[in-house]
Every structure is written in C-alpha cells, then in structure tokens.
Amino acid sequence: MSYKVLFPALRHGTVPCLAPLSCLTDSDEPENESKGLKFGAADYIRKSIHVSPLKARIDVHVALLRAEQNEDDVESLMTRII
C-alpha cells in the first residue's frame, strides 16, 4: 500500500495514530523521499536495511516521543498549579 493512502488514513482515521510513521522503500529517487516526508513520514529508510542503524533510528523516534509526552505532562501540571 502506498504511503500516500496509508499515512492520511492513519493520521485522520477513527482512532488517529500519533506515533511517528516511517517510509521503507527501495526507491533511490530524492523526489520520492521529499514526497514521503511531506506526507508526514518522520523518517525515510531505503532498502537494504542494516539492523543496527535501523534500531538507532527507532530509538531516536521513541526518545523524541517520550520527551514530547513529558513536555505535555509538565505543561499540564503547570497549568493546574497556576
């Protein structure tokens, strides 16, 4: 399935997906990478895949998501205090 169809469906469906989405492709065209990122991809990964860099990319996205959630928690707490 194309990211052009899948990403909007995930983001704007009945239960929106808030997790970072990544494109996994065998395309080497820079134009396709730009399109994937414009459609909402947090990352664009080209085949062939090596496990160590893939795990590092996933770890970065998880850390960013956790930091964002912690920031929201702190903001919510500050709103209640003030």
C-alpha positions in Angstrom: 0.0 0.0 0.0 1.2 3.5 -0.8 2.1 5.9 1.9 0.0 8.4 0.0 -3.0 6.4 1.0 -1.9 4.8 4.3 -0.5 7.9 6.1 -3.6 10.1 5.8 -5.8 7.1 6.8 -3.7 6.5 9.9 -3.5 10.2 10.9 -7.1 11.1 10.3 -8.9 7.8 10.9 -11.5 7.0 13.6 -8.6 6.5 16.1 -5.8 8.7 14.8 -2.2 7.3 15.1 0.0 9.7 16.9 3.2 7.6 16.6 5.9 8.6 14.2 5.5 6.9 10.8 8.4 5.8 8.6 8.6 5.0 4.9 10.6 1.9 4.0 11.4 1.8 0.3 13.7 0.6 -2.4 13.4 3.9 -4.3 16.6 5.9 -4.7 14.8 9.0 -6.0 15.3 12.1 -3.9 11.9 13.3 -5.1 10.2 10.3 -3.6 11.9 11.0 -0.3 10.7 14.6 -0.3 7.1 13.4 -1.1 7.2 10.8 1.7 8.3 13.4 4.2 5.7 15.9 3.0 3.0 13.2 3.5 4.0 13.0 7.2 6.8 10.5 7.4 9.1 11.1 10.4 11.8 9.1 8.6 12.5 7.7 5.1 14.5 4.4 5.1 15.9 2.9 1.9 16.5 -0.8 1.5 18.7 -2.7 2.1 18.3 -2.5 5.8 21.0 -3.0 8.4 19.7 -3.8 11.8 22.0 -1.6 13.9 21.2 1.8 12.1 17.5 0.8 12.0 17.4 0.2 15.7 19.2 3.5 16.3 16.6 5.4 14.2 13.7 3.7 16.1 15.4 4.6 19.4 15.6 8.3 18.4 11.9 8.4 17.5 10.9 6.7 20.8 13.1 9.2 22.7 11.5 12.1 20.9 8.0 10.8 21.5 8.8 10.3 25.2 10.3 13.8 25.5 7.2 15.3 23.9 4.9 13.4 26.2 7.0 14.5 29.2 6.8 18.1 28.0 3.0 17.8 27.7 2.8 16.3 31.3 4.9 19.2 32.7 2.8 21.8 30.8 -0.4 20.2 32.1 1.0 20.2 35.7 2.0 23.8 35.4 -1.5 24.7 34.2 -3.1 23.1 37.2 -0.6 24.7 39.6 -1.1 28.2 38.2 
